[in-house]
Amino acid sequence: MEALEIKAAVAQNWLAALCICSGRCVMAASGAAESQAWSDQFTQSILEWFDIPDADMDALRAMPYGDAANDMILLMLRCKRADEAAAEQGRVPTGVSLEVASDPEKLYSGLLLTCLGVGDRQLESLEEAEESMDLRSTVGAGGRTLCPFAYDARSRAVAFVVGDWLDMPKQFVSTYEVRIARGLERAVDKAMLGDASAKALSDDKKRKWGWQRYLTAGAGVAVAGTLVGVTAGLAAPLMAAGMGAIGIGGLGFLATTGGSAMIGSLLGIAGGGLIGKRFNTRMRGLREFYFTRLLLSSDCSDSQTHHLHATILVPGFLDGSAHTSPFAPIATVLGLDLGDAYTLYYETKELIALQSAFANFVSNTAKSAAISLILKQTILSGLIGAFAWPLAILNLGQLIDTPWAVGLERAKRAGKMLADVLVNRAHGNRPVTLIGYSLGALTIFTCLQELHRRKSFGVVEVAVLLGMPADGTATDSWLAACQCVSRRIVVGYSTNDWILAFLFRASALCSNLTGLTGVDVDTIFHKQPLMRRKLVCLDLGGTVAQHSDYLENIDDIMLEVSQHF
């Protein structure tokens, strides 16, 4: 690490260098070759955010990659401490890097807006393009900087990495994202209010009422696939220049029709988003595939609020008597930031049948105290893979084997369908978190393989795989999954899950099943420390005693999981 040379331009602009190196660490763990273009654009965007002089740009562009970038970050933190000491002694005025790093609002507003491609310089180019009626050239090419209003999952991962190095609470990322999202929505509403005003003035009846009475009565304005009501109560705040509060000085472009359409695409409301979109299920051999919105406690006051990231929750089996999402209990989990949350439903008839089969199977095995005792002792001793199952249990296999086999096949089909949805950005041009249990986790894992095959990187930020029925030693599959997830994969497993072990009793997978033993991280990523850091295995044995507990205890499970991403 000492051998790394620190040029004066780098030492002076240590925060810019830290951001660039953080991006290159994320790149190294996200498919380095495929992420090179994103890394170059991210670097240029950071240089423009800090307004780095041309003479110093080459030194910052020459920052190292991979493990060397991680070492360079440690040197940049030394520069930070040197700046702090000099500022305390009054030897030099506070530099830009220290000023920004010491102020969470300046740091996160600037970094997140840069990641969104809407820094001051980007907005200037967008306004020029709007005036020349040539928005397509600016948006399509992306230029040398990040594309405007396209929030890459890798960019969001960098925000967490930078905050972690600077000892900032991770909640700051979501806090400032909410502020920015609200500011963007105010800009969209301002544009819609202008359109509604023009329409009202052109209508004789509405002109006769007067604009104030028209607002009081309420006007529904459809923009970017969403029907938004404009009322007298909303009129005043919409007319305020809200974006200035989050660091965007120029509101001109954002308040135009072109700007509102781009923001709608970012937030996943263009074309109706996930909920309003109809999917061609026959292409994937499915009868049912749709999304519903899961309202969280933070959304109760305003169901129209949108966030800069989304979460898709995928169940592995369903309780037929329930009338709400199986993930509804996690809405009250403290510290769990899901953004816009959606539940994915597919082949619900089969998933309900599977849960019913689980219940019947457990009920019948529980009737024999001897069987229960043998199972408990066997699982605790770790011999489940070589265990000769009691004949009484083997005879009950017919209750569960067929529904499970059907579910496995449908889950894989749904995973490929989910990949189609994500590639087409139905959720918006923003990062997505995927959370699933049992077959839902398999759906997500299949989706990640498909995304990797299609070289679609920077879409998924976090993946949570609970009780997944897949091989925990499949090197190629796990490498592909990790490259398609930008920040963290959390694998939840339970050595006590005897039902999952029984389902794979005739398979060689039983000894290394992900849902039973986790993932062999050290073996798979023995030469890739940055990848190894990305994947976290979590033993849920204290919460999960059998497979159906993933549904029944999902709130307790997610409370534990939330500490790791």
C-alpha positions as CSV (number, residue, x, y, z in Angstrom):
1,M,0.0,0.0,0.0
2,E,2.9,2.4,0.8
3,A,4.2,1.8,-2.7
4,L,1.1,3.6,-4.2
5,E,2.1,7.1,-5.2
6,I,-0.1,10.0,-4.1
7,K,0.2,13.0,-6.4
8,A,-0.5,16.5,-5.1
9,A,-3.6,16.7,-7.2
10,V,-5.0,13.5,-5.7
11,A,-4.1,14.5,-2.1
12,Q,-5.8,17.8,-2.5
13,N,-8.9,16.2,-4.0
14,W,-8.9,13.2,-1.7
15,L,-12.7,13.0,-1.5
16,A,-13.1,12.9,-5.3
17,A,-10.4,10.2,-5.4
18,L,-12.2,8.2,-2.6
19,C,-15.5,8.3,-4.6
20,I,-13.7,7.2,-7.8
21,C,-11.9,4.4,-6.1
22,S,-15.1,3.3,-4.3
23,G,-16.7,3.1,-7.7
24,R,-13.9,0.9,-9.0
25,C,-14.2,-1.4,-6.1
26,V,-17.9,-1.8,-6.9
27,M,-17.0,-2.3,-10.5
28,A,-14.5,-5.1,-9.7
29,A,-17.2,-7.0,-7.8
30,S,-19.9,-6.4,-10.5
31,G,-18.4,-7.9,-13.7
32,A,-15.4,-5.7,-14.3
33,A,-15.3,-5.9,-18.1
34,E,-19.1,-5.2,-18.5
35,S,-19.0,-2.4,-15.9
36,Q,-16.1,-0.5,-17.5
37,A,-18.3,1.9,-19.4
38,W,-20.3,2.7,-16.2
39,S,-17.1,3.2,-14.3
40,D,-15.7,5.7,-16.8
41,Q,-19.0,7.7,-16.8
42,F,-19.1,7.6,-13.0
43,T,-15.5,8.9,-12.8
44,Q,-16.3,11.8,-15.2
45,S,-19.4,12.7,-13.3
46,I,-17.4,12.9,-10.0
47,L,-14.8,15.1,-11.7
48,E,-17.6,17.5,-12.8
49,W,-19.3,17.5,-9.4
50,F,-16.0,18.7,-7.7
51,D,-15.2,21.0,-10.7
52,I,-11.7,19.5,-10.9
53,P,-9.4,21.6,-13.0
54,D,-8.3,20.1,-16.4
55,A,-4.7,19.9,-15.2
56,D,-5.7,17.6,-12.4
57,M,-8.2,15.3,-14.1
58,D,-5.6,12.9,-15.6
59,A,-4.2,12.1,-12.1
60,L,-7.6,11.3,-10.8
61,R,-8.6,9.3,-13.8
62,A,-5.5,7.2,-13.2
63,M,-6.8,5.9,-9.9
64,P,-6.2,2.1,-9.6
65,Y,-8.8,-0.7,-9.9
66,G,-9.8,-3.7,-7.8
67,D,-7.9,-4.5,-4.6
68,A,-5.4,-1.6,-5.3
69,A,-8.3,0.8,-5.3
70,N,-9.3,-0.4,-1.9
71,D,-5.7,0.3,-0.7
72,M,-5.8,3.8,-2.3
73,I,-9.0,4.5,-0.3
74,L,-7.0,3.9,2.9
75,L,-4.4,6.4,1.8
76,M,-7.2,8.9,1.0
77,L,-8.4,8.6,4.6
78,R,-4.9,9.5,5.8
79,C,-5.2,12.6,3.6
80,K,-8.5,13.3,5.3
81,R,-7.0,13.0,8.8
82,A,-4.1,15.3,7.7
83,D,-6.7,17.9,6.5
84,E,-8.6,17.7,9.8
85,A,-5.4,18.2,11.8
86,A,-4.4,21.2,9.7
87,A,-7.8,22.7,9.9
88,E,-7.9,22.3,13.7
89,Q,-4.6,24.0,14.1
90,G,-5.6,26.8,11.7
91,R,-2.6,26.2,9.4
92,V,-4.8,26.1,6.2
93,P,-8.4,26.9,5.4
94,T,-10.8,24.0,5.2
95,G,-10.5,22.5,1.7
96,V,-13.4,21.5,-0.5
97,S,-13.0,17.8,0.2
98,L,-13.1,18.2,4.0
99,E,-16.0,20.8,3.8
100,V,-18.1,18.4,1.8
101,A,-17.2,15.3,3.8
102,S,-18.0,17.0,7.1
103,D,-21.5,18.1,5.9
104,P,-23.9,15.1,5.3
105,E,-26.3,17.3,3.3
106,K,-23.6,18.5,0.9
107,L,-22.1,15.0,0.7
108,Y,-25.2,13.0,0.0
109,S,-27.1,15.7,-2.0
110,G,-24.1,16.2,-4.3
111,L,-23.2,12.5,-4.6
112,L,-26.8,11.3,-5.2
113,L,-27.6,14.0,-7.7
114,T,-24.4,13.2,-9.5
115,C,-25.3,9.5,-9.5
116,L,-28.7,10.5,-11.0
117,G,-27.0,12.4,-13.8
118,V,-28.6,15.7,-12.7
119,G,-25.7,17.7,-11.4
120,D,-25.4,21.4,-12.4
121,R,-23.6,20.7,-15.7
122,Q,-25.9,17.9,-16.7
123,L,-28.9,20.1,-16.1
124,E,-27.4,22.8,-18.2
125,S,-26.9,20.4,-21.1
126,L,-30.4,19.1,-20.7
127,E,-31.9,22.6,-20.8
128,E,-29.9,23.3,-23.9
129,A,-31.2,20.1,-25.5
130,E,-34.7,21.0,-24.5
131,E,-34.4,24.4,-26.2
132,S,-33.1,22.8,-29.4
133,M,-35.7,20.1,-29.3
134,D,-33.0,17.5,-29.4
135,L,-33.4,15.7,-26.0
136,R,-32.9,12.3,-27.6
137,S,-29.2,12.9,-28.3
138,T,-28.5,13.9,-24.7
139,V,-30.5,11.1,-23.1
140,G,-29.6,8.2,-25.5
141,A,-25.9,8.6,-25.7
142,G,-25.3,9.4,-22.1
143,G,-22.2,11.3,-23.1
144,R,-19.1,11.1,-21.0
145,T,-21.1,11.3,-17.8
146,L,-23.8,9.1,-16.3
147,C,-27.1,9.2,-18.2
148,P,-29.6,11.7,-16.7
149,F,-32.4,10.3,-14.6
150,A,-30.9,6.7,-14.7
151,Y,-30.0,5.6,-11.2
152,D,-27.7,2.6,-11.7
153,A,-27.6,0.0,-8.9
154,R,-23.8,0.3,-8.9
155,S,-24.1,4.0,-8.3
156,R,-26.3,3.5,-5.2
157,A,-23.8,0.9,-4.0
158,V,-21.1,3.5,-4.2
159,A,-23.1,5.9,-2.0
160,F,-23.2,3.3,0.7
161,V,-19.5,2.5,0.3
162,V,-18.5,6.1,0.5
163,G,-20.7,6.7,3.6
164,D,-19.2,3.6,5.2
165,W,-15.6,4.8,4.7
166,L,-16.6,8.3,6.2
167,D,-18.4,6.7,9.2
168,M,-21.8,8.1,8.1
169,P,-25.0,6.2,9.2
170,K,-26.3,4.1,6.3
171,Q,-29.7,5.6,6.8
172,F,-28.5,8.9,5.4
173,V,-28.6,7.4,1.8
174,S,-32.4,6.7,2.0
175,T,-33.0,9.9,3.9
176,Y,-31.6,12.1,1.2
177,E,-33.0,9.9,-1.5
178,V,-36.5,10.6,-0.1
179,R,-35.8,14.4,-0.2
180,I,-34.6,14.2,-3.8
181,A,-37.5,12.1,-4.9
182,R,-40.0,14.5,-3.4
183,G,-38.2,17.4,-5.0
184,L,-38.4,15.6,-8.4
185,E,-42.1,14.9,-7.9
186,R,-42.7,18.6,-7.1
187,A,-40.9,19.5,-10.3
188,V,-43.2,17.0,-12.2
189,D,-46.2,18.4,-10.5
190,K,-45.1,21.9,-11.4
191,A,-45.0,20.9,-15.1
192,M,-48.4,19.2,-14.8
193,L,-49.9,22.3,-13.1
194,G,-48.7,24.4,-15.9
195,D,-50.3,22.1,-18.5
196,A,-53.5,22.0,-16.5
197,S,-53.5,25.7,-16.3
198,A,-53.2,26.2,-20.0
199,K,-55.9,23.6,-20.7
200,A,-58.2,25.3,-18.2
201,L,-57.7,28.7,-19.7
202,S,-58.5,27.4,-23.2
203,D,-61.8,26.0,-22.0
204,D,-64.7,28.4,-21.8
205,K,-66.4,26.8,-18.9
206,K,-63.2,26.5,-16.8
207,R,-62.3,30.1,-17.8
208,K,-65.7,31.2,-16.6
209,W,-65.2,29.5,-13.2
210,G,-61.8,31.0,-12.8
211,W,-58.5,29.2,-12.2
212,Q,-58.9,29.3,-8.4
213,R,-62.3,27.6,-8.5
214,Y,-60.9,25.1,-11.0
215,L,-58.2,24.1,-8.6
216,T,-60.6,24.0,-5.7
217,A,-62.8,21.6,-7.6
218,G,-59.8,19.4,-8.4
219,A,-58.3,18.5,-11.7
220,G,-57.0,15.1,-12.7
221,V,-53.8,15.3,-14.8
222,A,-52.4,12.2,-16.4
223,V,-48.7,12.3,-16.9
224,A,-46.3,9.4,-17.4
225,G,-49.0,6.8,-16.8
226,T,-50.1,8.1,-13.4
227,L,-53.3,10.0,-12.6
228,V,-52.5,12.8,-10.2
229,G,-55.0,15.0,-8.6
230,V,-54.3,18.7,-8.4
231,T,-56.2,20.5,-5.6
232,A,-56.1,23.9,-3.9
233,G,-54.2,22.4,-1.1
234,L,-51.4,21.2,-3.4
235,A,-51.3,24.3,-5.6
236,A,-49.1,26.4,-3.3
237,P,-46.3,24.0,-2.7
238,L,-46.2,22.9,-6.3
239,M,-45.5,26.5,-7.4
240,A,-42.5,26.7,-5.0
241,A,-39.1,26.0,-6.4
242,G,-38.6,22.9,-4.4
243,M,-35.5,21.5,-6.1
244,G,-33.3,24.3,-4.7
245,A,-33.6,22.7,-1.3
246,I,-31.8,19.6,-2.4
247,G,-29.0,21.3,-4.3
248,I,-30.4,21.6,-7.8
249,G,-30.2,25.2,-8.8
250,G,-31.8,25.0,-12.2
251,L,-35.4,24.1,-12.2
252,G,-36.1,25.0,-15.8
253,F,-35.7,21.7,-17.5
254,L,-37.2,19.6,-14.7
255,A,-40.5,21.6,-14.9
256,T,-40.9,20.9,-18.6
257,T,-42.9,18.1,-20.2
258,G,-39.7,16.4,-21.3
259,G,-38.3,16.6,-17.8
260,S,-41.4,15.3,-16.2
261,A,-41.5,12.3,-18.6
262,M,-37.9,11.4,-17.7
263,I,-38.6,11.7,-14.0
264,G,-41.6,9.5,-14.5
265,S,-39.4,6.9,-16.2
266,L,-36.9,7.1,-13.4
267,L,-39.5,6.5,-10.7
268,G,-41.2,3.7,-12.5
269,I,-44.5,5.4,-13.1
270,A,-44.2,5.7,-16.9
271,G,-46.7,3.4,-18.6
272,G,-48.3,2.5,-15.3
273,G,-45.2,0.9,-13.9
274,L,-45.1,-2.7,-12.4
275,I,-48.7,-2.6,-11.3
276,G,-50.2,-1.2,-14.5
277,K,-48.2,-3.3,-16.9
278,R,-49.6,-6.5,-18.5
279,F,-47.1,-9.3,-19.0
280,N,-47.0,-11.9,-21.7
281,T,-47.0,-15.0,-19.5
282,R,-47.5,-17.5,-22.3
283,M,-43.9,-16.8,-23.6
284,R,-42.6,-18.3,-20.3
285,G,-45.2,-21.0,-19.8
286,L,-47.0,-19.3,-16.9
287,R,-50.7,-18.7,-16.4
288,E,-50.3,-16.0,-13.7
289,F,-47.7,-13.3,-13.1
290,Y,-48.5,-9.9,-11.6
291,F,-47.4,-7.4,-9.0
292,T,-49.2,-5.6,-6.2
293,R,-48.0,-2.6,-4.2
294,L,-47.1,-3.3,-0.5
295,L,-47.8,-0.2,1.5
296,L,-45.3,0.3,4.3
297,S,-45.7,2.4,7.4
298,S,-43.9,5.3,5.8
299,D,-46.3,5.2,2.9
300,C,-49.5,5.2,4.8
301,S,-49.9,9.0,4.7
302,D,-49.4,9.2,1.0
303,S,-49.7,6.2,-1.3
304,Q,-48.6,8.3,-4.3
305,T,-45.1,8.9,-2.9
306,H,-42.4,7.3,-4.9
307,H,-38.8,6.5,-4.0
308,L,-35.5,6.3,-5.9
309,H,-35.3,2.6,-5.3
310,A,-37.7,-0.3,-5.4
311,T,-38.1,-3.7,-3.8
312,I,-39.7,-6.8,-5.3
313,L,-40.8,-9.5,-2.7
314,V,-41.2,-13.0,-4.0
315,P,-43.1,-15.6,-1.9
316,G,-42.2,-19.3,-2.2
317,F,-45.6,-20.6,-1.0
318,L,-48.8,-18.9,0.1
319,D,-51.4,-19.2,2.8
320,G,-54.7,-19.6,1.0
321,S,-56.7,-18.1,3.9
322,A,-54.6,-14.9,3.9
323,H,-56.0,-11.8,2.1
324,T,-52.9,-9.7,2.3
325,S,-49.3,-10.0,1.0
326,P,-47.3,-12.7,2.9
327,F,-44.7,-9.9,3.4
328,A,-47.2,-7.6,5.0
329,P,-45.7,-8.1,8.5
330,I,-42.3,-6.6,7.5
331,A,-44.0,-3.2,7.0
332,T,-43.4,-2.5,10.7
333,V,-39.8,-3.7,10.9
334,L,-37.6,-0.9,12.1
335,G,-34.6,0.1,10.0
336,L,-35.8,-1.9,6.9
337,D,-35.6,0.5,3.9
338,L,-37.5,-1.0,1.0
339,G,-38.4,2.1,-1.0
340,D,-41.4,1.3,-3.3
341,A,-42.3,-2.3,-2.3
342,Y,-44.1,-4.7,-4.6
343,T,-45.2,-8.3,-4.1
344,L,-44.8,-10.6,-7.1
345,Y,-47.5,-13.3,-7.5
346,Y,-47.1,-16.1,-9.9
347,E,-49.0,-19.4,-10.2
348,T,-50.8,-18.7,-6.9
349,K,-52.9,-21.9,-7.1
350,E,-49.8,-24.0,-7.1
351,L,-48.1,-22.0,-4.3
352,I,-51.2,-22.3,-2.1
353,A,-51.3,-26.1,-2.7
354,L,-47.7,-26.3,-1.7
355,Q,-48.3,-24.6,1.6
356,S,-51.3,-26.9,2.2
357,A,-49.0,-29.9,1.5
358,F,-46.5,-28.6,4.0
359,A,-49.2,-28.3,6.7
360,N,-50.5,-31.8,6.1
361,F,-47.0,-33.3,6.0
362,V,-46.0,-31.6,9.3
363,S,-49.3,-32.6,10.9
364,N,-49.0,-36.2,10.0
365,T,-45.3,-36.5,11.0
366,A,-46.0,-34.8,14.3
367,K,-48.5,-37.6,15.3
368,S,-45.6,-39.8,16.0
369,A,-43.5,-38.7,19.0
370,A,-40.8,-41.3,18.1
371,I,-40.4,-39.9,14.6
372,S,-40.2,-36.3,15.9
373,L,-37.5,-37.3,18.4
374,I,-35.4,-39.1,15.8
375,L,-35.7,-36.1,13.4
376,K,-34.6,-33.7,16.1
377,Q,-31.6,-35.7,17.2
378,T,-30.5,-36.4,13.6
379,I,-30.7,-32.7,12.6
380,L,-28.9,-31.5,15.6
381,S,-26.1,-34.0,15.0
382,G,-25.6,-32.8,11.4
383,L,-26.2,-36.3,9.9
384,I,-29.2,-35.4,7.9
385,G,-27.5,-36.0,4.5
386,A,-26.6,-39.6,5.3
387,F,-29.6,-40.3,7.4
388,A,-32.0,-43.3,6.6
389,W,-35.4,-41.7,6.9
390,P,-38.1,-43.6,8.9
391,L,-40.4,-45.6,6.7
392,A,-43.4,-43.8,8.2
393,I,-42.1,-40.5,6.9
394,L,-41.1,-41.9,3.5
395,N,-44.7,-43.1,3.1
396,L,-45.9,-39.6,3.6
397,G,-43.7,-38.2,0.8
398,Q,-46.6,-38.5,-1.6
399,L,-48.3,-35.6,0.2
400,I,-45.5,-33.2,-0.7
401,D,-43.3,-34.5,-3.5
402,T,-45.6,-33.6,-6.4
403,P,-46.6,-30.1,-5.3
404,W,-42.9,-29.4,-4.6
405,A,-41.8,-30.7,-8.1
406,V,-44.4,-28.6,-9.8
407,G,-43.4,-25.5,-7.7
408,L,-39.7,-26.0,-8.6
409,E,-40.4,-25.9,-12.3
410,R,-42.8,-22.9,-12.1
411,A,-40.3,-20.9,-9.9
412,K,-37.6,-21.2,-12.5
413,R,-40.0,-20.1,-15.3
414,A,-41.1,-17.1,-13.1
415,G,-37.4,-16.2,-12.6
416,K,-36.9,-15.9,-16.3
417,M,-40.0,-13.8,-16.6
418,L,-38.8,-11.6,-13.8
419,A,-35.6,-11.0,-15.7
420,D,-37.6,-9.9,-18.7
421,V,-39.4,-7.4,-16.5
422,L,-36.2,-6.0,-15.0
423,V,-34.4,-5.8,-18.3
424,N,-37.3,-3.8,-19.7
425,R,-37.1,-1.5,-16.6
426,A,-40.8,-1.8,-15.8
427,H,-39.8,-0.9,-12.2
428,G,-38.1,2.3,-13.5
429,N,-34.6,3.4,-14.2
430,R,-33.6,2.8,-10.5
431,P,-32.0,0.1,-8.4
432,V,-34.1,-2.8,-7.2
433,T,-33.8,-5.1,-4.2
434,L,-35.1,-8.7,-4.6
435,I,-36.2,-10.6,-1.5
436,G,-37.6,-14.1,-1.6
437,Y,-38.0,-17.2,0.6
438,S,-38.1,-20.9,-0.5
439,L,-39.1,-21.2,-4.1
440,G,-39.3,-17.4,-4.2
441,A,-35.5,-17.3,-3.5
442,L,-35.0,-19.8,-6.4
443,T,-37.0,-17.5,-8.6
444,I,-34.6,-14.7,-7.8
445,F,-31.6,-16.8,-8.2
446,T,-32.8,-18.0,-11.7
447,C,-33.5,-14.3,-12.5
448,L,-29.9,-13.4,-11.7
449,Q,-28.6,-16.1,-13.9
450,E,-30.7,-14.8,-16.7
451,L,-29.6,-11.2,-16.2
452,H,-26.0,-12.4,-16.3
453,R,-26.6,-14.3,-19.5
454,R,-28.1,-11.2,-21.1
455,K,-25.3,-9.0,-19.7
456,S,-27.7,-6.8,-17.8
457,F,-25.7,-5.3,-15.0
458,G,-26.4,-2.4,-12.6
459,V,-30.1,-3.3,-12.2
460,V,-30.2,-5.3,-8.9
461,E,-28.6,-3.7,-5.9
462,V,-29.4,-6.3,-3.1
463,A,-30.7,-9.8,-3.2
464,V,-32.0,-11.7,-0.1
465,L,-32.3,-15.5,-0.6
466,L,-34.0,-17.3,2.3
467,G,-34.2,-21.1,2.5
468,M,-33.3,-21.5,-1.1
469,P,-33.4,-24.9,-2.7
470,A,-30.2,-24.6,-4.8
471,D,-26.6,-25.9,-4.8
472,G,-24.4,-23.9,-2.4
473,T,-21.2,-24.9,-4.1
474,A,-22.1,-24.2,-7.8
475,T,-19.2,-21.8,-8.5
476,D,-20.3,-20.5,-11.9
477,S,-23.9,-19.9,-10.8
478,W,-22.8,-17.9,-7.7
479,L,-20.2,-15.9,-9.6
480,A,-22.9,-14.9,-12.1
481,A,-25.3,-14.0,-9.3
482,C,-22.7,-11.9,-7.5
483,Q,-21.7,-10.0,-10.7
484,C,-25.4,-9.1,-11.3
485,V,-25.9,-7.8,-7.7
486,S,-24.2,-4.5,-7.1
487,R,-24.0,-4.3,-3.3
488,R,-25.0,-7.3,-1.2
489,I,-26.3,-10.8,-1.3
490,V,-27.7,-12.1,1.9
491,V,-28.2,-15.9,2.1
492,G,-30.4,-17.1,5.0
493,Y,-30.2,-20.8,5.9
494,S,-31.2,-23.1,8.8
495,T,-29.6,-26.4,9.6
496,N,-32.8,-27.3,11.5
497,D,-35.0,-27.2,8.3
498,W,-35.7,-30.9,8.2
499,I,-38.5,-30.5,5.7
500,L,-36.2,-29.0,3.1
501,A,-33.7,-31.8,3.8
502,F,-36.5,-34.4,3.3
503,L,-37.5,-32.8,-0.1
504,F,-34.0,-33.4,-1.3
505,R,-33.5,-36.8,0.4
506,A,-32.8,-38.6,-2.9
507,S,-30.5,-35.8,-4.2
508,A,-26.8,-35.4,-3.9
509,L,-27.5,-31.7,-3.2
510,C,-28.7,-32.5,0.3
511,S,-25.2,-32.2,1.8
512,N,-24.6,-28.7,0.4
513,L,-28.0,-27.3,-0.1
514,T,-28.0,-23.5,0.2
515,G,-31.1,-23.4,2.5
516,L,-29.5,-25.9,4.8
517,T,-25.8,-25.0,4.9
518,G,-25.4,-21.6,3.2
519,V,-22.8,-21.0,0.6
520,D,-19.1,-22.0,0.6
521,V,-17.9,-18.4,0.2
522,D,-14.2,-19.1,0.8
523,T,-14.0,-21.8,-1.8
524,I,-16.0,-20.0,-4.5
525,F,-14.4,-16.6,-4.1
526,H,-10.9,-17.6,-2.7
527,K,-9.2,-15.3,-5.2
528,Q,-11.7,-12.5,-5.1
529,P,-11.8,-10.7,-1.8
530,L,-14.2,-8.0,-3.0
531,M,-16.7,-10.6,-4.1
532,R,-16.3,-12.5,-0.8
533,R,-17.2,-9.3,1.1
534,K,-20.4,-8.9,-1.0
535,L,-21.9,-12.2,0.0
536,V,-23.2,-12.7,3.6
537,C,-24.4,-16.1,5.0
538,L,-26.8,-15.8,7.9
539,D,-27.7,-18.8,10.2
540,L,-31.4,-18.5,11.0
541,G,-31.5,-21.7,13.0
542,G,-32.9,-19.8,16.0
543,T,-35.9,-18.6,14.0
544,V,-36.5,-21.3,11.5
545,A,-37.2,-24.8,12.7
546,Q,-38.9,-26.0,9.6
547,H,-39.5,-24.7,6.1
548,S,-42.9,-23.1,6.7
549,D,-41.4,-20.9,9.4
550,Y,-40.0,-18.6,6.6
551,L,-43.6,-17.5,6.0
552,E,-44.8,-17.5,9.6
553,N,-41.8,-15.7,11.0
554,I,-40.9,-13.4,8.1
555,D,-40.9,-10.2,10.2
556,D,-38.4,-11.7,12.7
557,I,-36.3,-13.0,9.9
558,M,-36.2,-9.6,8.1
559,L,-35.4,-7.8,11.3
560,E,-32.2,-9.9,11.5
561,V,-31.5,-9.7,7.8
562,S,-31.8,-5.9,7.8
563,Q,-28.7,-5.6,9.9
564,H,-26.6,-6.9,7.0
565,F,-27.6,-4.6,4.1
